[in-house]
Amino acid sequence: MKICLISFDFWNYDHHIVNALQKKGIKAHHINLRHYRHHYPSIFHRIGNFFGKLLFNKNAKKTKREDYILKELAVLGQQDRILIINPEIITIATHKKIKNFTNSYIAYLYDSSKRRPIAHLLEANIFDTVFSFDPEDVETYNLKPLTNYIYFHKHPLTPMGETEYDCFTISYLDERLETMNRIAAILKGKQLNSHFIVVGKNEPAGIHPDIIFTEERQNQEQVHENIKKSIAVLDLLRDDQAGLSFRIFEAMGFQKKIITSNEYVKEFDFYNPENILVINPEKPEIPTSFFESPYVPIPQEIYRKYTLEGWVEQVFRIQ
């Protein structure tokens, strides 16, 4: 079987999908648009592209990127399955050409349609199957529900008393900062040790000292190291998002507790109030006892459903 993944792997999650397929003996390839670089022959070409976008809604960089996808597929040949993640960056015309390379063209949306509009592609009836992590989009557009996944092997439980932080989180500088600041103050008042990292240039006034600002983007290894050192992971819902973030699944993989503002987590079979504390972001209540009780391991038959192995079996209909 031959499977191709097309994505802009900005967060470095998607390549794990290809690795999981290859471990099953499948000829899997990744057309990673993050690695594509468009070079303008001269400053005049750059200026011409600017005015083309401004006056005629034409983008030479986007056109070249789509040409790159088609050239890669021409080399790879016909595929049994093609999966594209967050397909809104590709034009309808190019999607139709991509579909000619496979009998099964699949899309996965791990962002909300409110943030990344998808209706125009759905109306064009391009995809054979469309999965979405967002429950609102699933209902609105009649899509197949699918969460994100645990992309690494399960880590052993950290013994009580051997952690450095009570709570850890990392996010970009956005609307979640106000809630993060509020929670940092609450934890400090309970003599709990939080380690919150915000990636952004400008630190607003009045930010709690337990929130660290950095301009350096953290890689997965750095994030994982901080999760391992913590009792709990804080997961704050972004505006216009309802689906479960990767932070939830990273915490599950490290067998860590979760504090989240996402009520949707209660609908899943892995939900256990001993492990997951759902808060009101405006008035968060965080009892000290949540950090003092041990983590309750998730039964293996439930846990496996959220691993990458289970994910690829569902998406690509393979065993």
N, C-alpha and C positions, 0 to 999 in steps of 0.2 A: 504494500500500500504506500502511496505517495501523498504527503500532506504538506501544504505550504501555509505558513502564517505570515500575514502582512500587518505591520503595526509600527507606530512611532513609540518605541520602547523608552520613553523618557525616564520612567522610574525604575527601569531595569528589572521588571517583573516578568515580562512576556517571554524572554528567552528560556525561562524555566519550562514553559509549555513544550518547546521544541526538544529540550533535554528529556522530558518525560516521555515523549513520543518515541524518541530514538532508543530509549531504554526498553521499549516494547518491540524493538526490531523494525520500526517504521522508518521509511525514508522521509525525514522531515527537514524542511528548510525554513529559514526565517528571512524575509525581506524586511530588514529593520530600517525604517525611514529616518531614524535618528542618526544613522551613519552616513546618510546621503548628504553630500555637500554640493551646492550649486555655486560654480565660480563664474563670475562675469568676466568676459574677455577684456573689458575696459570700463573706465568710469562712465563712458557714454552709454554702454549697455545698461549699467545700473540706473542711470538717469532715465533712459528710455523705459525701463521696467516700471520705475516710479510713476511716470506719467501715463503708462499703459494701464496701471491699476487705478489711477486717479480718474482718468477720462473714459476708459473703455472697459473697466472691470476685468482687465486681463493681467495675469500674473505669470511672468515667464518662469519664475522659480517653481511655482506650483505645477506648471505644465511640464517642466523638465523632470520634476519628481515623479509625476505620473508616467512619463515616458520611461523612466528608470524602472518602475514596477513592471511595465509590460515587457521591457527588454530582459529583465531577470526571469520572468515567466517563460519567455520564448526559449531561453537557455534550459530552464528546468523541465519544460515540456508539460504535457497534460497531467493534472493532479486529480487524485480521487476526492480530496477535500481541500478547500481553501477557506481559511478563517481570517477575517479582517476584524481588528479591534478598533473601536471608535471610528467608524467608516466615514464620518461627516467631512473629513478633510479631503476626500476624493470626490471628483465630479461624477454625476450620473453616467455620462458618456464613457468614462474610463471604467467604472464599475461594470458596465455591460461588456466591455472588452475583457476584463478580468474573468467574468463569468464564463466566457468561451473556453477557458482553460480548465474547467472542472464541471462535473455533473452535480456537485453539491457545494454551493456558495453560502457560507455561514458568517453571520455578524455577531459580535459580542459588544455590548455597551456597558462599560464600567464607569460611566458618568451619566448624570441626569440629562434628559433632553432639554431641560430648562437651561442648562449650561452649554450643552452642545446639541443644537436642534437637529432632529433626525427625520421629521415628518416627510420632507420632500423625497427622501430615499425610500421610505416605507410606501409612500403613494406610488412610486415608480415600480414597486413589486419586483425588486431586483434579487433579493436574497431568498434562498430556499428555507432558511431558518434564522430567526433573530432571537438571541438571548439578551436579557437585561438584568442587571443587579438591582435596579430601582423598582420597587413595588408599584409606585404610581405610574411609571411608564408601562409596566407589564399590564396593568389594568386598562390604561388609556388606549394603548395600541395593540392589545391582545398578543403580547410577546411571551416568550418562554422565560420563566423565572430562573435565575442562576446567580449564585453568590460568587464572590471572589474565592480564593483558595489558599490553603497552607502550602507554601512552595518549598519547604525544607523538611527534613526528618524531625520527628518529635524529640524535643529535648527532655532530659530527666528533670524531675521536680527538684527545685532548689530547697535544701533543708531550711526550716524555720530558723531565723536568726543569722543566716549567712548572706543576707542581701544588704546592699549599700543604701538603696533608696526605697521609700515606701511607695512612691508613685512617679512614673516617668511618662513624658510625652514629647513629641516633636511635631512642629507644623510650620507652615509658612506664615508670614505676617498677614493676617486677614481678620475677618469679623469675629473669629473665635478668641481673639486675644482678651477681650473683656471678660469672658467666662473663665478663661485660663487664669487671669489675674485674680479673679474672685476665689477660685478654688485654691490657688497657691496660698492666699491669706487664710482660708479656712483650715487647710492642712497645717500651716505654721502655728495657728492658734491651738491646735490639738497636739503640738509637738511632734508632728509627722514630717518626714524629710522628703520634699518633692524635688524633682530634677526636670525642669521644663525648658525645652530649647525652642527658640523661634528663629527661623531663617529669614532675615530681612535686614535692610540697610539702616533704617531709622527707628530708634527706640523711642516710643512716645513717653511723655512724662507720666509719673505716678505708677510705674510698673513695679511689681513686687520683686525684691532682690533674688528670689529663688527662680526667676525666669531669666534665662541667659539668651542674649541676642548674639547672632553670628551671621556673617555674610557668606560663610562657607557652607555649601550644600553637603549634607551628611549622606554617606553611602550606606548600603544595607548592612555591611559589617559593623559600622559604628552604631547604627540603630539597634542591631541585635545585641551588641555588647551592653548597651544601656538597659535593654529589656531584661537581659539575664540578671542584671544587678538589682532588679526592682521586684517588689511584691505585686504591684498593680500597674497597669497601663491605662492612661487616660485617653479616651477617644471622644472627640467633640465633633458633632455634626456640623457640616458647612451649610450655608444658606443654599436652598434649592437642591438639597440632597436628601434622599431617604434610605438608600441602600447601605449595606454594611461595608465599611472601609477595610482596606488591607490590614489596618492596625488591629482589628478584631481577630483576624486569623493569625497574625504574627503572635499575639498574646496566647492564643490557643495552642500554637505550636511549641511555645516555650512553657506552657502550662502555668500561665500567670493570670491573676485576677484582672478584671476589666471594670473601669468606671466609665460609663458612656451616657451621652445625652440622646442616644438613638433608641427610642421606644420599640422600634421594629424588631430589635434583637430578641424580645420576649416571645416572638412567634416561632422561634427555631427550637429544634429538639435538643440542641446543646445548651440551651439556656438553663442556668441554675443560679438562683439568687445568692448561693454561697460563693459563687465565682464572679458573678456579674451584678454590679450595682448600677441601676438606671437612675439618673438624676434629672431634676429640672434645672436647666442651665441658668435660669433667672434666680432661683433659690435652691441651690444645691445643698442637700443634706448628706453628709458623709460620716457615718459613725466610725469611731476608732475600732470597734469590734470587727469591722469588715477586714481590717488588716491583720487582726490577731488570730482569726480562725484559719485553719489549713485549707489549701486548694483541694477541691474534690475532682479527681480525674474524670474525664469524659469517657464513657464506655466506648470501646474500640469500634464497635459496629456503627456508632454514630459519628465518631471522630473521622473515620475513613471517608465518609461522604464528602468531607470538606477538604480533603487532601487533593493535591494536584493530580494524583493517579485517578481518583474518583471523578475529578472534573473532566479530564480528557476523555475518559470512557463515556461520559454523558454527552459531551459536545460532539465528539466524532463517531459515536455509536460503535465503539470498539470494546473488546474485552482483553 
